[in-house]
Amino acid sequence: MSSDRNVGSVNFDLGDVEKNLIKLANEKEIYTKAQMKGAKYFANKLAENTPIGEEFEGKPLSDDVKYEDVLDMSLIGFSDKTYYRAHFVELGTETQQAQHFIERTMLEESQNAMDIVMQEIKKGLDL
């Protein structure tokens, strides 16, 4: 018995599916980049609006504003070391009046941050 078989290759043409998967991967990257740019803008505005007060470990609360990308969203706020202080300043205590700087920043800057995200997405998609 001879095994003179032509061994060929199999080529799967996924057509539009493959193109759409590549496009989705690129869009995800574009979206993540745009989202982080919006988060950075918002974090900077939050730092600007954070009241000046006592320093903690040698730095003011405004120097501890952080942002990060987590599961398709941006988290913006203060680190584990200082978030409780921000909470007291935001909501007040028996001896300290509430300053609502986080709420004010959200009301004033959320739309601007979203505009930045949308501009970056449009730019990334060449729209």
C-alpha angles and dihedrals in degrees: 000000000000123000101213097153126150107238110205134180126253117225119194112206107202091180111183093005091064093044091049093048090053090047091050091050090051092045091051090054091047092048093048092050091048092047092052091050090053091046091051091051092049093046090052091051091048090052090050091051096045109110118245111246143132117344120241117209089347099309137086122246091251090064090060100062108128136185132189141167113249124172099330095320139082122239114207125183145079130321124259089262096059111019092099090058090052089051092055092047092046098047101024132224136236089280101031127061117234112256100190093206093150093050091046092050091050092051095045102038110027094089092047090051091049090049089054091050092049093047091051093048091049090048091049092049093043092240 
